Amino acid sequence: MKISEQTYVALMNGKIITVDDQDCIEEAVLLVGDRIAAVGTNQEIHDLLPTNGTAVDLGGRSVIPGIVDSHVHTELTVNSLTNAVSAHTPPYTSVEQILNVIKERVDHTPKGKWVIARGSNALPEKLKEARLPTRQELDRIAPENPIIFNMEVHVNIMNTMAIEKMGWTQESWLPNGATLGRDYQTGELTGVFTEGWEGLPLMPWGYEKLLDALRVGTVEHFVSKGVTSVHELPYSTDGIRAWQQLQRQGDLPLRLRLYLQHPNLTDIDQIINTGLQSGFGDEWLSLGGIKLFVDGQGIHANLHPVFDSKYTQE
């Protein structure tokens, strides 16, 4: 969050890792508002601190520059961690445990409403069964709720009701580049989809819950870990609106540079026609550029490697 320009804070008696040309480590640093004003010895910084300033004794602890994450889905991450069912490995180590934790949410969800769960990347490699949950297993725990279980945003497992709601029963009905899994013997859908994320309702909770997740979750999962700036890949137009609202309210907890995704979020030609250029905005919230996928996650829905280039060289 922005600090008042009248605020003076001296961090004393520490290891101030400057990452300057000489990799100097100093004893103290003076902050004026949201700027580093000086680094030096304890005495030098003490002499610069006005009487209305605050001195903090670090007790020998280290201070590092804020971390810049150059590729992160902040909106999707904090919204999933705040509002979706957490079915990560660890702590869960089996398909049965994951199904049980999803069922707990199903039991408290009205019939017909979406249940969204999030697991870990490369999940089959981490579970003792060495496989993903099946469509039939999700049907068993939620016969009257559509479920999407995201191994990651590129790989999704859905139950029958979710597949029917999406209308994704044939390859020709999928988004561009998406694949669906089929049982090799019967040809039935396994419920596994890849690269269909741009068409899925991964965040059906509404704008206010999204706003709260960004306000609180960004601090919990990013700022508290030392991340002060991100190159953000927004998932939705609501996310872009929410970042702007947080900035207006003075609740934006870190600096964001937005990279709009083509073609699911916007279109390159549309952006060009608006006249907007990289850097539009201010130091806290600005437009960074455009993101597009040259290829996908690298596996199809039966989890075998594929080469799925989305563009020709031309």
Phi and psi restraints in degrees (value plus and minus 20) as a CYANA .aco file:
   2 LYS   PHI     -83.9   -43.9
   2 LYS   PSI     122.2   162.2
   3 ILE   PHI    -122.2   -82.2
   3 ILE   PSI     122.5   162.5
   4 SER   PHI     -76.9   -36.9
   4 SER   PSI     122.4   162.4
   5 GLU   PHI     -84.1   -44.1
   5 GLU   PSI     -39.3     0.7
   6 GLN   PHI    -106.8   -66.8
   6 GLN   PSI     -21.4    18.6
   7 THR   PHI    -105.9   -65.9
   7 THR   PSI     105.7   145.7
   8 TYR   PHI    -136.0   -96.0
   8 TYR   PSI     104.2   144.2
   9 VAL   PHI    -151.6  -111.6
   9 VAL   PSI     108.3   148.3
  10 ALA   PHI    -131.2   -91.2
  10 ALA   PSI     101.4   141.4
  11 LEU   PHI    -114.4   -74.4
  11 LEU   PSI      93.8   133.8
  12 MET   PHI    -133.9   -93.9
  12 MET   PSI     138.8   178.8
  13 ASN   PHI      37.9    77.9
  13 ASN   PSI      27.1    67.1
  14 GLY   PHI    -152.6  -112.6
  14 GLY   PSI    -185.9  -145.9
  15 LYS   PHI    -137.0   -97.0
  15 LYS   PSI      79.0   119.0
  16 ILE   PHI    -110.7   -70.7
  16 ILE   PSI      83.5   123.5
  17 ILE   PHI    -104.5   -64.5
  17 ILE   PSI      85.5   125.5
  18 THR   PHI    -102.7   -62.7
  18 THR   PSI     -47.9    -7.9
  19 VAL   PHI      34.3    74.3
  19 VAL   PSI      18.0    58.0
  20 ASP   PHI    -104.2   -64.2
  20 ASP   PSI    -191.7  -151.7
  21 ASP   PHI     -81.9   -41.9
  21 ASP   PSI     -45.7    -5.7
  22 GLN   PHI    -124.6   -84.6
  22 GLN   PSI     -13.2    26.8
  23 ASP   PHI      32.1    72.1
  23 ASP   PSI      24.7    64.7
  24 CYS   PHI     -88.3   -48.3
  24 CYS   PSI     125.0   165.0
  25 ILE   PHI    -138.2   -98.2
  25 ILE   PSI      97.8   137.8
  26 GLU   PHI    -126.0   -86.0
  26 GLU   PSI     154.3   194.3
  27 GLU   PHI    -108.5   -68.5
  27 GLU   PSI     -50.6   -10.6
  28 ALA   PHI    -170.5  -130.5
  28 ALA   PSI     140.6   180.6
  29 VAL   PHI    -162.8  -122.8
  29 VAL   PSI     122.8   162.8
  30 LEU   PHI    -128.3   -88.3
  30 LEU   PSI     107.2   147.2
  31 LEU   PHI    -127.9   -87.9
  31 LEU   PSI     109.4   149.4
  32 VAL   PHI    -141.0  -101.0
  32 VAL   PSI      91.4   131.4
  33 GLY   PHI      42.7    82.7
  33 GLY   PSI    -146.5  -106.5
  34 ASP   PHI    -126.3   -86.3
  34 ASP   PSI      10.7    50.7
  35 ARG   PHI    -148.4  -108.4
  35 ARG   PSI     126.2   166.2
  36 ILE   PHI    -100.8   -60.8
  36 ILE   PSI      97.5   137.5
  37 ALA   PHI    -113.7   -73.7
  37 ALA   PSI     -53.3   -13.3
  38 ALA   PHI    -184.8  -144.8
  38 ALA   PSI     131.5   171.5
  39 VAL   PHI    -148.5  -108.5
  39 VAL   PSI     133.5   173.5
  40 GLY   PHI     149.4   189.4
  40 GLY   PSI    -176.8  -136.8
  41 THR   PHI     -96.2   -56.2
  41 THR   PSI     146.3   186.3
  42 ASN   PHI     -76.6   -36.6
  42 ASN   PSI     -62.9   -22.9
  43 GLN   PHI     -86.9   -46.9
  43 GLN   PSI     -61.8   -21.8
  44 GLU   PHI     -82.3   -42.3
  44 GLU   PSI     -64.2   -24.2
  45 ILE   PHI     -92.1   -52.1
  45 ILE   PSI     -56.6   -16.6
  46 HIS   PHI     -79.9   -39.9
  46 HIS   PSI     -60.2   -20.2
  47 ASP   PHI     -87.2   -47.2
  47 ASP   PSI     -45.2    -5.2
  48 LEU   PHI    -107.3   -67.3
  48 LEU   PSI     -37.4     2.6
  49 LEU   PHI     -96.8   -56.8
  49 LEU   PSI     101.7   141.7
  50 PRO   PHI     -90.2   -50.2
  50 PRO   PSI     147.6   187.6
  51 THR   PHI     -84.8   -44.8
  51 THR   PSI     -45.5    -5.5
  52 ASN   PHI    -111.1   -71.1
  52 ASN   PSI     -11.9    28.1
  53 GLY   PHI    -105.6   -65.6
  53 GLY   PSI     153.2   193.2
  54 THR   PHI    -139.8   -99.8
  54 THR   PSI     110.3   150.3
  55 ALA   PHI    -125.0   -85.0
  55 ALA   PSI     112.7   152.7
  56 VAL   PHI    -138.2   -98.2
  56 VAL   PSI     103.3   143.3
  57 ASP   PHI    -105.1   -65.1
  57 ASP   PSI      93.9   133.9
  58 LEU   PHI     -98.7   -58.7
  58 LEU   PSI     -34.4     5.6
  59 GLY   PHI      40.7    80.7
  59 GLY   PSI      14.3    54.3
  60 GLY   PHI      66.7   106.7
  60 GLY   PSI     -21.0    19.0
  61 ARG   PHI     -92.7   -52.7
  61 ARG   PSI     139.9   179.9
  62 SER   PHI    -112.9   -72.9
  62 SER   PSI     130.1   170.1
  63 VAL   PHI    -144.6  -104.6
  63 VAL   PSI     107.1   147.1
  64 ILE   PHI    -136.0   -96.0
  64 ILE   PSI     139.1   179.1
  65 PRO   PHI     -81.0   -41.0
  65 PRO   PSI     133.7   173.7
  66 GLY   PHI     -79.1   -39.1
  66 GLY   PSI     120.7   160.7
  67 ILE   PHI    -101.1   -61.1
  67 ILE   PSI     115.4   155.4
  68 VAL   PHI    -124.9   -84.9
  68 VAL   PSI      96.9   136.9
  69 ASP   PHI    -111.8   -71.8
  69 ASP   PSI      96.5   136.5
  70 SER   PHI    -108.6   -68.6
  70 SER   PSI     -18.3    21.7
  71 HIS   PHI    -182.4  -142.4
  71 HIS   PSI      83.0   123.0
  72 VAL   PHI    -170.6  -130.6
  72 VAL   PSI     125.5   165.5
  73 HIS   PHI    -122.0   -82.0
  73 HIS   PSI      53.9    93.9
  74 THR   PHI     -81.0   -41.0
  74 THR   PSI     -68.2   -28.2
  75 GLU   PHI     -77.5   -37.5
  75 GLU   PSI     -71.2   -31.2
  76 LEU   PHI     -85.1   -45.1
  76 LEU   PSI     -59.4   -19.4
  77 THR   PHI     -85.0   -45.0
  77 THR   PSI     -75.0   -35.0
  78 VAL   PHI     -91.2   -51.2
  78 VAL   PSI     -51.3   -11.3
  79 ASN   PHI     -88.2   -48.2
  79 ASN   PSI     -61.3   -21.3
  80 SER   PHI     -85.3   -45.3
  80 SER   PSI     -65.1   -25.1
  81 LEU   PHI     -87.9   -47.9
  81 LEU   PSI     -46.9    -6.9
  82 THR   PHI    -109.5   -69.5
  82 THR   PSI     -62.7   -22.7
  83 ASN   PHI    -130.3   -90.3
  83 ASN   PSI     -44.7    -4.7
  84 ALA   PHI    -106.1   -66.1
  84 ALA   PSI     147.5   187.5
  85 VAL   PHI     -93.3   -53.3
  85 VAL   PSI     104.3   144.3
  86 SER   PHI    -104.5   -64.5
  86 SER   PSI      92.6   132.6
  87 ALA   PHI    -146.1  -106.1
  87 ALA   PSI      25.8    65.8
  88 HIS   PHI    -100.7   -60.7
  88 HIS   PSI     138.6   178.6
  89 THR   PHI    -143.7  -103.7
  89 THR   PSI      95.8   135.8
  90 PRO   PHI     -90.1   -50.1
  90 PRO   PSI     147.5   187.5
  91 PRO   PHI    -106.7   -66.7
  91 PRO   PSI     -37.9     2.1
  92 TYR   PHI    -102.5   -62.5
  92 TYR   PSI     118.0   158.0
  93 THR   PHI    -142.5  -102.5
  93 THR   PSI     -16.6    23.4
  94 SER   PHI    -163.4  -123.4
  94 SER   PSI     139.5   179.5
  95 VAL   PHI     -80.2   -40.2
  95 VAL   PSI     -61.3   -21.3
  96 GLU   PHI     -80.1   -40.1
  96 GLU   PSI     -63.1   -23.1
  97 GLN   PHI     -84.4   -44.4
  97 GLN   PSI     -59.8   -19.8
  98 ILE   PHI     -84.6   -44.6
  98 ILE   PSI     -63.9   -23.9
  99 LEU   PHI     -81.3   -41.3
  99 LEU   PSI     -59.1   -19.1
 100 ASN   PHI     -84.1   -44.1
 100 ASN   PSI     -61.9   -21.9
 101 VAL   PHI     -91.9   -51.9
 101 VAL   PSI     -52.3   -12.3
 102 ILE   PHI     -88.8   -48.8
 102 ILE   PSI     -59.2   -19.2
 103 LYS   PHI     -82.8   -42.8
 103 LYS   PSI     -52.4   -12.4
 104 GLU   PHI     -79.0   -39.0
 104 GLU   PSI     -59.6   -19.6
 105 ARG   PHI     -91.7   -51.7
 105 ARG   PSI     -60.5   -20.5
 106 VAL   PHI     -77.3   -37.3
 106 VAL   PSI     -62.7   -22.7
 107 ASP   PHI     -83.2   -43.2
 107 ASP   PSI     -38.7     1.3
 108 HIS   PHI    -134.0   -94.0
 108 HIS   PSI      -0.8    39.2
 109 THR   PHI    -137.4   -97.4
 109 THR   PSI     111.4   151.4
 110 PRO   PHI     -77.3   -37.3
 110 PRO   PSI     129.4   169.4
 111 LYS   PHI     -79.6   -39.6
 111 LYS   PSI     118.7   158.7
 112 GLY   PHI      68.7   108.7
 112 GLY   PSI     -33.2     6.8
 113 LYS   PHI    -105.4   -65.4
 113 LYS   PSI     128.0   168.0
 114 TRP   PHI     -87.7   -47.7
 114 TRP   PSI     123.2   163.2
 115 VAL   PHI    -140.1  -100.1
 115 VAL   PSI     101.4   141.4
 116 ILE   PHI    -133.5   -93.5
 116 ILE   PSI     110.4   150.4
 117 ALA   PHI    -146.0  -106.0
 117 ALA   PSI     133.8   173.8
 118 ARG   PHI    -150.2  -110.2
 118 ARG   PSI     109.5   149.5
 119 GLY   PHI    -134.9   -94.9
 119 GLY   PSI    -181.6  -141.6
 120 SER   PHI    -116.9   -76.9
 120 SER   PSI     135.1   175.1
 121 ASN   PHI     -81.6   -41.6
 121 ASN   PSI     131.1   171.1
 122 ALA   PHI      32.2    72.2
 122 ALA   PSI      23.1    63.1
 123 LEU   PHI     -78.9   -38.9
 123 LEU   PSI     -63.2   -23.2
 124 PRO   PHI     -77.3   -37.3
 124 PRO   PSI     -48.7    -8.7
 125 GLU   PHI     -94.3   -54.3
 125 GLU   PSI     -33.8     6.2
 126 LYS   PHI    -128.8   -88.8
 126 LYS   PSI     -34.9     5.1
 127 LEU   PHI    -114.2   -74.2
 127 LEU   PSI     129.7   169.7
 128 LYS   PHI     -86.1   -46.1
 128 LYS   PSI     -45.8    -5.8
 129 GLU   PHI    -100.4   -60.4
 129 GLU   PSI     -31.2     8.8
 130 ALA   PHI      36.3    76.3
 130 ALA   PSI      19.8    59.8
 131 ARG   PHI    -175.5  -135.5
 131 ARG   PSI     150.6   190.6
 132 LEU   PHI    -110.6   -70.6
 132 LEU   PSI     140.0   180.0
 133 PRO   PHI     -79.9   -39.9
 133 PRO   PSI     131.8   171.8
 134 THR   PHI    -119.6   -79.6
 134 THR   PSI     145.1   185.1
 135 ARG   PHI     -77.4   -37.4
 135 ARG   PSI     -63.0   -23.0
 136 GLN   PHI     -84.8   -44.8
 136 GLN   PSI     -56.4   -16.4
 137 GLU   PHI     -88.7   -48.7
 137 GLU   PSI     -58.4   -18.4
 138 LEU   PHI     -87.9   -47.9
 138 LEU   PSI     -55.9   -15.9
 139 ASP   PHI     -80.5   -40.5
 139 ASP   PSI     -59.1   -19.1
 140 ARG   PHI     -84.5   -44.5
 140 ARG   PSI     -58.6   -18.6
 141 ILE   PHI    -108.0   -68.0
 141 ILE   PSI     -34.9     5.1
 142 ALA   PHI    -166.5  -126.5
 142 ALA   PSI      52.6    92.6
 143 PRO   PHI     -91.2   -51.2
 143 PRO   PSI     -37.5     2.5
 144 GLU   PHI    -143.3  -103.3
 144 GLU   PSI      -3.0    37.0
 145 ASN   PHI    -154.9  -114.9
 145 ASN   PSI     115.3   155.3
 146 PRO   PHI     -94.1   -54.1
 146 PRO   PSI     112.5   152.5
 147 ILE   PHI    -140.8  -100.8
 147 ILE   PSI     116.9   156.9
 148 ILE   PHI    -142.8  -102.8
 148 ILE   PSI     100.9   140.9
 149 PHE   PHI    -130.7   -90.7
 149 PHE   PSI      96.1   136.1
 150 ASN   PHI    -116.1   -76.1
 150 ASN   PSI      90.4   130.4
 151 MET   PHI     -84.2   -44.2
 151 MET   PSI     -58.8   -18.8
 152 GLU   PHI    -181.0  -141.0
 152 GLU   PSI     155.7   195.7
 153 VAL   PHI     -85.2   -45.2
 153 VAL   PSI     -42.3    -2.3
 154 HIS   PHI    -105.3   -65.3
 154 HIS   PSI     -38.5     1.5
 155 VAL   PHI    -147.8  -107.8
 155 VAL   PSI     100.9   140.9
 156 ASN   PHI    -147.8  -107.8
 156 ASN   PSI     123.2   163.2
 157 ILE   PHI    -137.1   -97.1
 157 ILE   PSI     110.1   150.1
 158 MET   PHI    -145.4  -105.4
 158 MET   PSI     131.2   171.2
 159 ASN   PHI    -105.0   -65.0
 159 ASN   PSI     157.6   197.6
 160 THR   PHI     -81.6   -41.6
 160 THR   PSI     -63.1   -23.1
 161 MET   PHI     -82.7   -42.7
 161 MET   PSI     -59.1   -19.1
 162 ALA   PHI     -85.2   -45.2
 162 ALA   PSI     -63.2   -23.2
 163 ILE   PHI     -81.5   -41.5
 163 ILE   PSI     -63.1   -23.1
 164 GLU   PHI     -86.1   -46.1
 164 GLU   PSI     -59.5   -19.5
 165 LYS   PHI     -83.3   -43.3
 165 LYS   PSI     -57.1   -17.1
 166 MET   PHI     -98.6   -58.6
 166 MET   PSI     -42.2    -2.2
 167 GLY   PHI      54.5    94.5
 167 GLY   PSI       3.6    43.6
 168 TRP   PHI    -116.4   -76.4
 168 TRP   PSI      42.5    82.5
 169 THR   PHI    -124.0   -84.0
 169 THR   PSI     -28.9    11.1
 170 GLN   PHI    -153.0  -113.0
 170 GLN   PSI     126.5   166.5
 171 GLU   PHI     -77.2   -37.2
 171 GLU   PSI     -55.4   -15.4
 172 SER   PHI     -90.3   -50.3
 172 SER   PSI     -33.4     6.6
 173 TRP   PHI    -116.8   -76.8
 173 TRP   PSI     -16.9    23.1
 174 LEU   PHI    -105.9   -65.9
 174 LEU   PSI     138.4   178.4
 175 PRO   PHI     -81.0   -41.0
 175 PRO   PSI     139.5   179.5
 176 ASN   PHI     -76.7   -36.7
 176 ASN   PSI     105.5   145.5
 177 GLY   PHI      70.0   110.0
 177 GLY   PSI     -29.1    10.9
 178 ALA   PHI    -100.5   -60.5
 178 ALA   PSI     133.4   173.4
 179 THR   PHI    -153.1  -113.1
 179 THR   PSI     134.3   174.3
 180 LEU   PHI    -142.5  -102.5
 180 LEU   PSI     127.4   167.4
 181 GLY   PHI    -107.7   -67.7
 181 GLY   PSI     122.3   162.3
 182 ARG   PHI    -151.5  -111.5
 182 ARG   PSI     127.1   167.1
 183 ASP   PHI     -85.8   -45.8
 183 ASP   PSI     110.3   150.3
 184 TYR   PHI     -82.2   -42.2
 184 TYR   PSI     -53.5   -13.5
 185 GLN   PHI    -106.9   -66.9
 185 GLN   PSI     -63.5   -23.5
 186 THR   PHI    -118.8   -78.8
 186 THR   PSI     -40.6    -0.6
 187 GLY   PHI      59.6    99.6
 187 GLY   PSI     -18.8    21.2
 188 GLU   PHI     -92.2   -52.2
 188 GLU   PSI     132.3   172.3
 189 LEU   PHI     -87.6   -47.6
 189 LEU   PSI     113.6   153.6
 190 THR   PHI    -103.2   -63.2
 190 THR   PSI     -38.5     1.5
 191 GLY   PHI      76.3   116.3
 191 GLY   PSI     -24.2    15.8
 192 VAL   PHI    -111.4   -71.4
 192 VAL   PSI     111.6   151.6
 193 PHE   PHI    -149.9  -109.9
 193 PHE   PSI     124.8   164.8
 194 THR   PHI    -140.7  -100.7
 194 THR   PSI     129.1   169.1
 195 GLU   PHI      37.2    77.2
 195 GLU   PSI       7.9    47.9
 196 GLY   PHI    -121.8   -81.8
 196 GLY   PSI     -13.5    26.5
 197 TRP   PHI     -79.2   -39.2
 197 TRP   PSI     -50.6   -10.6
 198 GLU   PHI     -88.8   -48.8
 198 GLU   PSI     -36.4     3.6
 199 GLY   PHI    -124.9   -84.9
 199 GLY   PSI     -21.0    19.0
 200 LEU   PHI    -113.6   -73.6
 200 LEU   PSI     126.1   166.1
 201 PRO   PHI    -102.0   -62.0
 201 PRO   PSI      53.0    93.0
 202 LEU   PHI     -96.3   -56.3
 202 LEU   PSI     -33.6     6.4
 203 MET   PHI    -157.2  -117.2
 203 MET   PSI      53.9    93.9
 204 PRO   PHI    -109.9   -69.9
 204 PRO   PSI       1.0    41.0
 205 TRP   PHI    -107.8   -67.8
 205 TRP   PSI     -35.2     4.8
 206 GLY   PHI      81.4   121.4
 206 GLY   PSI     143.6   183.6
 207 TYR   PHI     -85.4   -45.4
 207 TYR   PSI     -61.9   -21.9
 208 GLU   PHI     -84.9   -44.9
 208 GLU   PSI     -59.7   -19.7
 209 LYS   PHI     -88.3   -48.3
 209 LYS   PSI     -55.3   -15.3
 210 LEU   PHI     -82.1   -42.1
 210 LEU   PSI     -66.1   -26.1
 211 LEU   PHI     -80.0   -40.0
 211 LEU   PSI     -65.0   -25.0
 212 ASP   PHI     -83.6   -43.6
 212 ASP   PSI     -59.1   -19.1
 213 ALA   PHI     -83.3   -43.3
 213 ALA   PSI     -62.2   -22.2
 214 LEU   PHI     -87.4   -47.4
 214 LEU   PSI     -59.8   -19.8
 215 ARG   PHI     -84.9   -44.9
 215 ARG   PSI     -66.4   -26.4
 216 VAL   PHI    -110.8   -70.8
 216 VAL   PSI     -65.6   -25.6
 217 GLY   PHI     -87.8   -47.8
 217 GLY   PSI     -51.4   -11.4
 218 THR   PHI     -84.2   -44.2
 218 THR   PSI     -57.8   -17.8
 219 VAL   PHI     -88.4   -48.4
 219 VAL   PSI     -65.8   -25.8
 220 GLU   PHI     -85.4   -45.4
 220 GLU   PSI     -62.9   -22.9
 221 HIS   PHI    -120.6   -80.6
 221 HIS   PSI     -33.2     6.8
 222 PHE   PHI    -143.3  -103.3
 222 PHE   PSI     -82.4   -42.4
 223 VAL   PHI     -81.3   -41.3
 223 VAL   PSI     -61.3   -21.3
 224 SER   PHI     -85.2   -45.2
 224 SER   PSI     -37.6     2.4
 225 LYS   PHI    -117.5   -77.5
 225 LYS   PSI     -14.8    25.2
 226 GLY   PHI      77.3   117.3
 226 GLY   PSI     -17.6    22.4
 227 VAL   PHI    -103.7   -63.7
 227 VAL   PSI     100.0   140.0
 228 THR   PHI    -135.3   -95.3
 228 THR   PSI     -32.7     7.3
 229 SER   PHI    -164.0  -124.0
 229 SER   PSI     120.6   160.6
 230 VAL   PHI    -155.7  -115.7
 230 VAL   PSI     126.3   166.3
 231 HIS   PHI    -114.5   -74.5
 231 HIS   PSI      82.3   122.3
 232 GLU   PHI    -113.8   -73.8
 232 GLU   PSI     115.2   155.2
 233 LEU   PHI    -124.3   -84.3
 233 LEU   PSI      72.0   112.0
 234 PRO   PHI     -80.6   -40.6
 234 PRO   PSI     122.4   162.4
 235 TYR   PHI    -109.4   -69.4
 235 TYR   PSI     -48.2    -8.2
 236 SER   PHI    -166.1  -126.1
 236 SER   PSI     141.9   181.9
 237 THR   PHI     -87.6   -47.6
 237 THR   PSI     -49.9    -9.9
 238 ASP   PHI     -81.6   -41.6
 238 ASP   PSI     -58.3   -18.3
 239 GLY   PHI     -82.0   -42.0
 239 GLY   PSI     -62.2   -22.2
 240 ILE   PHI     -83.1   -43.1
 240 ILE   PSI     -62.1   -22.1
 241 ARG   PHI     -83.5   -43.5
 241 ARG   PSI     -60.0   -20.0
 242 ALA   PHI     -86.2   -46.2
 242 ALA   PSI     -61.0   -21.0
 243 TRP   PHI     -79.6   -39.6
 243 TRP   PSI     -61.6   -21.6
 244 GLN   PHI     -85.9   -45.9
 244 GLN   PSI     -59.5   -19.5
 245 GLN   PHI     -84.6   -44.6
 245 GLN   PSI     -62.7   -22.7
 246 LEU   PHI     -81.5   -41.5
 246 LEU   PSI     -58.0   -18.0
 247 GLN   PHI     -85.1   -45.1
 247 GLN   PSI     -63.9   -23.9
 248 ARG   PHI     -81.4   -41.4
 248 ARG   PSI     -55.2   -15.2
 249 GLN   PHI    -102.8   -62.8
 249 GLN   PSI     -24.9    15.1
 250 GLY   PHI      57.2    97.2
 250 GLY   PSI      -0.7    39.3
 251 ASP   PHI    -127.7   -87.7
 251 ASP   PSI     -10.1    29.9
 252 LEU   PHI     -96.5   -56.5
 252 LEU   PSI      93.6   133.6
 253 PRO   PHI    -107.5   -67.5
 253 PRO   PSI     -26.9    13.1
 254 LEU   PHI    -176.1  -136.1
 254 LEU   PSI     146.7   186.7
 255 ARG   PHI    -102.8   -62.8
 255 ARG   PSI     118.8   158.8
 256 LEU   PHI    -149.2  -109.2
 256 LEU   PSI     116.0   156.0
 257 ARG   PHI    -137.5   -97.5
 257 ARG   PSI      98.0   138.0
 258 LEU   PHI    -110.3   -70.3
 258 LEU   PSI     114.2   154.2
 259 TYR   PHI    -138.5   -98.5
 259 TYR   PSI      88.4   128.4
 260 LEU   PHI     -99.2   -59.2
 260 LEU   PSI     115.1   155.1
 261 GLN   PHI    -109.3   -69.3
 261 GLN   PSI     110.0   150.0
 262 HIS   PHI    -125.8   -85.8
 262 HIS   PSI     113.7   153.7
 263 PRO   PHI    -123.8   -83.8
 263 PRO   PSI     -20.1    19.9
 264 ASN   PHI     -92.9   -52.9
 264 ASN   PSI     -52.9   -12.9
 265 LEU   PHI    -117.1   -77.1
 265 LEU   PSI     -56.9   -16.9
 266 THR   PHI    -174.6  -134.6
 266 THR   PSI    -196.9  -156.9
 267 ASP   PHI    -145.2  -105.2
 267 ASP   PSI     115.6   155.6
 268 ILE   PHI     -74.8   -34.8
 268 ILE   PSI     -65.8   -25.8
 269 ASP   PHI     -82.2   -42.2
 269 ASP   PSI     -58.5   -18.5
 270 GLN   PHI     -82.6   -42.6
 270 GLN   PSI     -62.7   -22.7
 271 ILE   PHI     -83.5   -43.5
 271 ILE   PSI     -64.6   -24.6
 272 ILE   PHI     -80.1   -40.1
 272 ILE   PSI     -60.1   -20.1
 273 ASN   PHI     -89.8   -49.8
 273 ASN   PSI     -41.0    -1.0
 274 THR   PHI     -93.9   -53.9
 274 THR   PSI     -39.1     0.9
 275 GLY   PHI      67.2   107.2
 275 GLY   PSI     -22.7    17.3
 276 LEU   PHI     -87.9   -47.9
 276 LEU   PSI     122.5   162.5
 277 GLN   PHI    -147.5  -107.5
 277 GLN   PSI     140.1   180.1
 278 SER   PHI     -73.9   -33.9
 278 SER   PSI     113.8   153.8
 279 GLY   PHI      79.8   119.8
 279 GLY   PSI     -28.4    11.6
 280 PHE   PHI     -79.4   -39.4
 280 PHE   PSI     110.6   150.6
 281 GLY   PHI     105.3   145.3
 281 GLY   PSI    -167.6  -127.6
 282 ASP   PHI    -154.1  -114.1
 282 ASP   PSI    -190.4  -150.4
 283 GLU   PHI     -89.2   -49.2
 283 GLU   PSI     -36.9     3.1
 284 TRP   PHI    -114.8   -74.8
 284 TRP   PSI     -53.6   -13.6
 285 LEU   PHI    -167.0  -127.0
 285 LEU   PSI      96.5   136.5
 286 SER   PHI    -166.8  -126.8
 286 SER   PSI     146.5   186.5
 287 LEU   PHI    -108.8   -68.8
 287 LEU   PSI     103.9   143.9
 288 GLY   PHI    -112.6   -72.6
 288 GLY   PSI     -59.9   -19.9
 289 GLY   PHI     141.4   181.4
 289 GLY   PSI    -170.6  -130.6
 290 ILE   PHI    -141.8  -101.8
 290 ILE   PSI     121.5   161.5
 291 LYS   PHI    -132.7   -92.7
 291 LYS   PSI     114.5   154.5
 292 LEU   PHI    -157.3  -117.3
 292 LEU   PSI     136.1   176.1
 293 PHE   PHI    -112.8   -72.8
 293 PHE   PSI      99.6   139.6
 294 VAL   PHI     -96.1   -56.1
 294 VAL   PSI     -61.5   -21.5
 295 ASP   PHI    -163.1  -123.1
 295 ASP   PSI    -196.3  -156.3
 296 GLY   PHI    -125.5   -85.5
 296 GLY   PSI    -167.9  -127.9
 297 GLN   PHI     -97.7   -57.7
 297 GLN   PSI     -39.5     0.5
 298 GLY   PHI      81.3   121.3
 298 GLY   PSI     -14.6    25.4
 299 ILE   PHI    -157.2  -117.2
 299 ILE   PSI     133.3   173.3
 300 HIS   PHI    -116.4   -76.4
 300 HIS   PSI    -198.5  -158.5
 301 ALA   PHI     -91.4   -51.4
 301 ALA   PSI     -29.1    10.9
 302 ASN   PHI    -115.8   -75.8
 302 ASN   PSI      -7.0    33.0
 303 LEU   PHI      45.7    85.7
 303 LEU   PSI      12.9    52.9
 304 HIS   PHI    -127.7   -87.7
 304 HIS   PSI     128.2   168.2
 305 PRO   PHI     -80.6   -40.6
 305 PRO   PSI     121.1   161.1
 306 VAL   PHI    -159.6  -119.6
 306 VAL   PSI     138.1   178.1
 307 PHE   PHI    -125.6   -85.6
 307 PHE   PSI      88.6   128.6
 308 ASP   PHI    -140.6  -100.6
 308 ASP   PSI      38.1    78.1
 309 SER   PHI     -79.2   -39.2
 309 SER   PSI     113.0   153.0
 310 LYS   PHI    -117.4   -77.4
 310 LYS   PSI     -29.8    10.2
 311 TYR   PHI    -156.7  -116.7
 311 TYR   PSI     126.0   166.0
 312 THR   PHI     -95.4   -55.4
 312 THR   PSI     146.6   186.6
 313 GLN   PHI     -76.9   -36.9
 313 GLN   PSI     -59.9   -19.9
